[in-house]
Amino acid sequence: MVNTCPACGQSVRSREIRIDLATNTLFTDGRTIPLLPTEAEIMWALRGRPEGMTRWELMQAIYGYRWDEIADGTLRSWVSRLRKRLVDTDLEILPCKRVYRLTART
């Protein structure tokens, strides 16, 4: 499925993925990828939002009422780690005009 990012107009490919929050596991492209709990929460938040999420929206989704207690660099660090973990998959997390998007690689 291809959608268009409202922030930049680029096409965003989505892929069928499954995330098991009980085991912090990502299932995509016939692969099983173990995740850390925060990585699983980031994937869970982004999976249904092809238009992406702002840093504030993502922090709110992951940390809830405590989001303002979390250092801004913390989320960037988690997303950076998650990008590295996804490097050998058909998925990637792209920053787009201050919005994080989950998309399938072309």
C-alpha positions as CSV (number, residue, x, y, z in Angstrom):
1,M,0.0,0.0,0.0
2,V,1.3,3.5,-0.8
3,N,0.2,6.6,1.0
4,T,1.4,10.2,0.7
5,C,3.1,12.0,3.6
6,P,1.1,15.2,4.3
7,A,4.3,16.9,5.6
8,C,6.4,16.6,2.5
9,G,4.3,14.9,-0.2
10,Q,6.6,11.9,-0.5
11,S,5.1,8.5,-1.0
12,V,5.1,6.3,2.0
13,R,5.0,2.5,1.6
14,S,3.3,0.5,4.3
15,R,3.8,-3.2,4.9
16,E,1.9,-5.7,6.9
17,I,3.7,-6.1,10.2
18,R,2.7,-7.6,13.6
19,I,4.1,-6.5,16.9
20,D,3.7,-8.7,20.0
21,L,3.9,-6.3,23.0
22,A,3.8,-9.2,25.4
23,T,7.1,-10.6,24.0
24,N,8.5,-7.4,22.4
25,T,8.7,-9.1,19.1
26,L,8.3,-7.7,15.6
27,F,7.1,-10.0,12.8
28,T,7.7,-8.7,9.2
29,D,8.7,-10.0,5.9
30,G,8.7,-13.6,7.2
31,R,11.2,-12.6,9.9
32,T,11.0,-12.5,13.7
33,I,12.9,-9.6,15.3
34,P,13.3,-9.3,19.0
35,L,12.9,-5.7,20.3
36,L,13.5,-4.0,23.6
37,P,10.3,-2.8,25.3
38,T,10.7,0.8,24.3
39,E,11.5,-0.2,20.7
40,A,8.3,-2.3,20.6
41,E,6.3,0.7,21.9
42,I,7.8,3.0,19.3
43,M,6.9,0.5,16.5
44,W,3.4,0.0,18.0
45,A,2.8,3.7,18.0
46,L,4.1,4.3,14.4
47,R,2.6,1.2,12.8
48,G,-0.8,2.7,12.2
49,R,0.2,6.2,11.4
50,P,1.5,6.3,7.8
51,E,1.3,10.1,8.0
52,G,3.9,9.9,10.8
53,M,4.0,11.4,14.3
54,T,5.7,14.4,15.6
55,R,8.3,14.0,18.4
56,W,5.7,15.3,20.9
57,E,3.0,12.8,19.7
58,L,5.5,9.9,19.8
59,M,6.7,10.9,23.3
60,Q,3.1,11.2,24.5
61,A,2.2,7.8,23.0
62,I,5.2,6.1,24.6
63,Y,5.7,7.9,27.9
64,G,2.1,9.1,28.5
65,Y,1.7,11.6,31.3
66,R,5.5,11.4,32.1
67,W,6.6,12.6,28.7
68,D,7.7,16.0,29.9
69,E,10.0,14.4,32.4
70,I,11.9,12.6,29.6
71,A,14.9,14.3,28.0
72,D,14.4,15.2,24.4
73,G,17.5,13.2,23.4
74,T,16.1,10.0,24.9
75,L,13.6,9.6,22.1
76,R,16.2,10.3,19.5
77,S,18.5,7.7,21.0
78,W,15.7,5.1,21.0
79,V,14.8,5.8,17.4
80,S,18.4,5.7,16.4
81,R,18.8,2.2,18.0
82,L,15.6,1.0,16.4
83,R,16.8,2.2,13.0
84,K,20.0,0.1,13.4
85,R,17.9,-2.9,14.4
86,L,15.7,-2.5,11.3
87,V,18.6,-2.1,8.9
88,D,18.4,-5.7,7.6
89,T,14.6,-5.7,7.2
90,D,12.2,-4.2,4.7
91,L,11.3,-1.4,7.2
92,E,12.8,1.9,8.1
93,I,11.9,4.9,10.2
94,L,12.3,8.2,8.4
95,P,12.5,11.6,9.9
96,C,10.4,13.9,7.7
97,K,10.1,17.6,8.6
98,R,10.1,16.8,12.3
99,V,7.8,13.8,11.8
100,Y,8.8,10.2,12.3
101,R,7.4,7.8,9.8
102,L,7.5,4.0,9.5
103,T,7.8,3.0,5.8
104,A,8.7,0.0,3.7
105,R,12.0,0.3,1.9
106,T,11.7,0.7,-1.9
